[in-house]
Amino acid sequence: MNVRVIPSYDFDGYPDGINKRSFQAGVEASVPDHFAELLIAKKAAVRAKKQKSPDSE
């Protein structure tokens, strides 16, 4: 399952363990659960807040 995170700073990473990917500070990205937990633990990213859907109003 993928999780949306917002990186705290620019860096390159390997979310799937194979392919290199660049992350930019403040730009939301979708990554696998295990990679998200690692980024959050290292304070490299925060979990993105869920947005309200327009239909819920």
VEXMAR-640051 format. One record per residue (C-alpha): x, y, z; residue in three letters. Coordinates in steps of 0.02 Angstrom, whole numbers. Each point is the difference from the previous one (the first is absolute). Example, Ala and Ser with C-alpha at 12.3 -4.5 7.8 and 13.67 -1.06 7.14 Angstrom:
# VEXMAR-640051
615	-225	390	ALA .
69	172	-33	SER .
# end
This chain:
# VEXMAR-640051
0	0	0	MET .
62	174	-40	ASN .
0	148	119	VAL .
10	184	-45	ARG .
140	98	85	VAL .
71	175	-12	ILE .
191	5	6	PRO .
84	124	118	SER .
148	30	-116	TYR .
64	-51	-173	ASP .
78	-173	-14	PHE .
14	-154	-110	ASP .
-65	-168	59	GLY .
-42	-177	-52	TYR .
-180	-29	58	PRO .
-12	-169	-87	ASP .
180	-48	37	GLY .
46	2	-186	ILE .
-42	163	-88	ASN .
71	168	52	LYS .
-127	139	25	ARG .
21	184	42	SER .
-106	79	135	PHE .
-26	188	18	GLN .
-37	91	162	ALA .
-184	42	17	GLY .
-55	-102	-153	VAL .
-117	-142	45	GLU .
58	-174	-54	ALA .
-75	-173	7	SER .
116	-135	71	VAL .
-18	-178	69	PRO .
-46	-17	186	ASP .
170	-64	55	HIS .
91	145	-86	PHE .
-121	128	73	ALA .
31	-66	176	GLU .
188	15	-27	LEU .
-14	179	-65	LEU .
-113	52	144	ILE .
115	-81	130	ALA .
150	93	-72	LYS .
-102	163	-4	LYS .
29	9	-188	ALA .
-187	11	-33	ALA .
-171	15	81	VAL .
-158	-94	-45	ARG .
-113	101	-114	ALA .
-167	46	74	LYS .
-153	-74	-84	LYS .
-96	129	-98	GLN .
-187	14	16	LYS .
-88	-57	-155	SER .
-119	127	-77	PRO .
-140	-129	12	ASP .
7	-6	190	SER .
-72	174	22	GLU .
# end
